[in-house]
Amino acid sequence: MKKSSAVIGCFVVGFLLAASPFGGQDATNAINSYPNLPAPIGEESVLLTSAGQAPENLLLAKIAEDLHLEGDYRPRALASDLYDYRTLVIIVGSSPYGLQYRNRTFTEEMERTKQLLNEAELRGLPVIILHVAETKRQDKQTVELIKATAPHADYFLGLKSISSSSEIIELMDAANVPVTLVKDLEDLHTPLNSAFR
């Protein structure tokens, strides 16, 4: 009897260990996270624009140039500009100085972003969202812009340092948006390229 109890006990413990994951999940494993997309979602010609007018948004134009993506960087693009493009890429980051330089209020910038997203949806264009300013741009206005873009996004790219902002991660997860978080800006090339090729 003792022998069969020991065998059954080992069997139960083994089954419980096999059925439960080892260790807890961290924020990046708990979301729809990919090292890069398994198949392209975007097509060229690409409209690259800003939501929030942060200066690091110019990095997107440089990365697109490095990848030889056909398209234009237009930081103040309007919904009416989408007629000639097949993919919308928005880099999110609010900057009071950038908005002031562009003679815009945050409200005007939010409205422009929503109009772009609505027009992209009407035209069936894929939308790729980038947030590359680490913790510097996790202010209230940037989070509002991310909340506005998340329901329309087909893919989200960001730096791993944003995983500390659980609100942003939860937004993308709730919208079932595939997410790629990279260590630094140089690592953005491969996942962004995978969205097109």
N, C-alpha and C positions, 0 to 999 in steps of 0.2 A: 504494500500500500504506500509506504514511504517513497519508494522508487517512482511510482506513477505520479504521485503528488509533485515530486521534484521535476519530472519531465513536463507535466502540465504547467507548473509554475514558470519554468524556463520558456515554454511555448508562449504563454500569455505575455511575459515580459518582452520577449523577442517581437511579438506582434505589435505591442504598444510602441516599442522603439521604432519599428519599421513604419508604423502609421503616423507617427508624429515627426515633424521636422526637427533637425538638430539645431538648437540656438534660435534666437529671434531674428526676424527680418529687419534689415535696416531700411531707411526711407527710400533708397534708390532701388532696392529689390522688391519693395512692396508696390511699386508703381509699374506702369506699362513701359519698362525701361529696355532700351536696345543699345548696343554699341554703335550701330548704324542701321538704317532701314534695310530689310531683306530684298526689297524691290523699289524701284523709283516711283515716286508719286507726282513729281513735277515735270513740266516740259519747258523748254526754252521757247520763247523769249520771256524773260523774268523781269517783273517790276520790283525793285528793291526800294523800300521806303522806311521811314522812321515813324515811330509812335512815341512822342515825348521829346524829340529833338535833342537827345543827349549827344555829346560830341563823340563818344565811342562808336556811334552809329556809322561813322565814316569807315570803320574797320570792316564792315560788311561789304562795302564797295571794293575794298582792297582784296578781301578773300574771294569775292566773286570774280574779280579780275585774275587772280592767281589760278582759279579753277577754269578760266576761259568760258564762263557762263555768258551766254548771249542775253543781254538785257541792259537796263538803265537803272542808275541810282537816282531817285528823285525824292529828296527828303520831304517835300511838301506836295506829294502826289495827291490828286483828287480822284474820286470815284470815276469821273469821266475819262481819266487817263488809262483805265484798264482795257479799253477797246482793242489795243494792239498787243496784249500780253496773254500768256498762257498759265502763269504762276505768279502769285503774290507772296513776297517775302517781306516780313515786317520785323524790324529790330526794335525791341521795346526798352525804353529807359527814359524817364522824365527828368528834364533839366530846366530849372527856372531860367538859367542864363541862355540856354539854347532856345527856349520859347521866346524870351525877350528879343534875342537876336533875329528871330523869324517874325517878330511882331505878332505873336499869337498868345492867347490866353490858354490855360490848361483846358478850359471848357471847349474852346474852339478846336483844340488838338484832339480831344476826345471825340467830338462830333465828326471831325474829318476821318478819324480812324474807324469809327462805326460805319460811316458811309462807304468807305473803302471795303470793309469786311462784308457789308450787305451786298454791294455790287459784285464782289468776288463770288459770293454765294449764288446770286442770281445767274451769273455767267458760268457757274460750275468750275471755277478755278480753284486749284489746291492752294492752301494758305500754310506757310511755314513761319513759325514765330521763333525769334531768337532773343535771348536775354543774356548779355555777355559782360555785364558790369560788376560781377561778383556781389558783395554785400553793399557796395556803394549806392546801388540803385534799387534798394528794396524798401524805398520810402512809400508813403501812402499813395501818392499819385502813380507811381510805377505799378504798384499792386492793383490799383484801379484799372490801369491800361491792360494789365495781364488778365484781370477778370473779364474785361470787355472782349479780349481776343481769344481766350480759351475756348469758348463754345464754337468758334469758327475755325479753329486750328486743325490741321491735318497732321502736323508734326511740330514738336517743340525741341529746340536745341538750347542748351545753357551750360554754364560752368558748374562743376560739382559743388562749389562753394554756396550755390543757392539752395542746396538740399537742406541747409539749416533753416530755410524758410518753409516750414511745413505747409503754410497757406498756399503758396505757389504750387507746390507738389500736389496737394490735395485738389486744387483747381484742375490741373491737367488730368489727374486720375479720374475725377468725376466726369470730365468731358470725354474720357476714353481716348486721350491723345497719346500717341507713342512719344516717348521722351528719350533723348540722349543727353547725358550730362558728361562733359569732358573736363579734364584737369586744367588745361589752359587754352588760350586762344589759338595756338598753333594746331591743337587737336581738333578744331572745328572743321578743318578742310575735308577730312574723310567722311564724316556723317553728312555734311552739307552736299558733298559731291554725290553721295549715295542716294540723295533725294532726287537727283536728276539723271544719273547714269548707272 
